[in-house]
């Protein structure tokens, strides 16, 4: 599965968790705890990405970047920001 498809499915899954709020869902628990908790997790994961790069271990880097992307996606869904929005901004910057 290519990266774009995975990201699309991740976004849709997170949207579904927000809409349905299942009791056993980590994602739903983040939405229940609110914006501050979501942003705290984004910050924590960003720091962990930096530490993984410093360690130099590719496996750790991939793991932590995946965590960061997941938590950023939760934050995006929370505010209604889509990957299309991000794509448009990145394209604009490449001009």
N, C-alpha and C positions, 0 to 999 in steps of 0.2 A: 504494500500500500504506500502510495507516495505521501510526502509530507503535507501537501495541501489538503488531501483527503482526510488525513488523520486530524489535522487542525479543525477542519470543518465538522467532523464527527465529535471531536472534543467540545467544540462550541455548542453544538446541538444538545449533547448530553448534559452539559452544565445548564443550559437554558431549561431543559426538562426537569432537572433537579430543583431549580429555582421555582418552577411552576408547581411541581408536585410536592416538594419538601418532605421526602420520605424520612422517617425517623432514623433509619440506620445509615444515612448518607453523610459522609464527611463534607461533601460539597454543600448540602442543605444546611449542615451545622454552621458553616461559615456564613451563609446568608442570614441565618437566624441570629448570629452574634453581631452582624452588622458591618458597616464600612470600616470602622477602626480595626476590627479583627482581620478583615480581608487585607487591608493595607499593611498591617503588622506582618502578616504572612508573606506578602510580596517583598517587604524589606528584609525579612529574615532570609528568604530564599535568594535574594540578590547578593547578600553577604556570603551565603554558602557557595554561590557560583564563583565569587572572587576567591574564596579559600580553595575551592576545587582547582581553579586555574593555577593557584600558587603551588598546589601539591603536584601538579603536572600529570596526574593520572587521568587518562582519557575517559576511563569508565566512570570516575567520579564527576568529571566535567559534564558528561552526557546526562548522568543521573540528576545532577543539580540544575542543569539548564532545563531539563524536562519538568522538574518541580517548579521552577520559576515560570515557565510558559503556562503550566496549569494554573498557578495562582494569579498570574496576569490575566488569564482568560476569565477566571472567576470575577476579577475586578472589572474587566471589560463588560461582561454580561450584566453585572450589577449596575453599570452606568449606561448600558445600551450602546456601547461602542462595538462595532463589528470589525472583522478582519478586512472587509471591503474598505472600511474607513481607513484602516492602517495602510492597506495596499495603495489607496489613492494618495495618501500623504507621502509614502515612500517613492511612488512614481513621480510625484511633483518634485521631490528633492533630487531626483536623478537628472533633471533637465539641465 
